Amino acid sequence: MSDVFDIYTIIFLALAVFIFWRLRSVLGQRTGRERPPYDPYSARDAVRSPATDKVVTLPSRPTEVASRPVEATPPSADRWKGIADNGSPVAAGLDAIVGADPSFDVKHFITGARTAYEMIVTIFAEGDRRQLRTLLSREVFDGFDAAITEREGRGETAETRFISIDNSTITAAELRGRTAQITVRFMSKLVSSTRDRNGVVIDGHADKVTDVTDVWTFARDVSSRDPNWKVVATEAGQ
């Protein structure tokens, strides 16, 4: 009986060794250099939250270059329907911008411009220079900074609260070299006031809604990987 047990034991051991060898030959060995499992989310870019750093991302450029060129198609007659009249200088300017940056989306731009407008007006009232610097050109920032400094020197504080942005219309668009420039007229309703060091309202109204029109120009280098537009000019509109 003992001999029979030994024979079966040897047979099972031999069979186990054979199966192990076959699995090894099919599946291979781990060398420590294998690629980690594919993570479908690992390649995604991080997005900076406007709530934390108030960096407004307007129309973005693609991060990857197409593997083959895309044939250009002539613009349709209603390409800028609701944005600019066909054949107008604004339409021609938008055509030029798209020609230099095919990823440009005018509706996306307008949405971002409205967000930037409200944000800049609000943080200017708060005197937040750090945030303003990221959204304005150097020349425009210097003007805003000087106004904040004068206000602080007099001990005044400003308060601005948006009620609505009723209209935002592109009034000009052009491509200057590699720089795209788009001018937008904003018509909004807001509550705005300035108080002296004693808290007395000396300008504007603390509880009255006022109609305001501003004309701002945004610009960006279409050859840059930076997708952000900056305000390069501001003026009060009619």
PyMOL commands that set and color helices and strands:
alter all, ss='L'
color gray80, all
select helices_A, chain A and resi 2-27+50-53+89-100+106-126+129-135+138-153
alter helices_A, ss='H'
color red, helices_A
select strands_A, chain A and resi 157-176+179-195+201-204+210-221+230-236
alter strands_A, ss='S'
color yellow, strands_A
deselect
rebuild
show_as cartoon
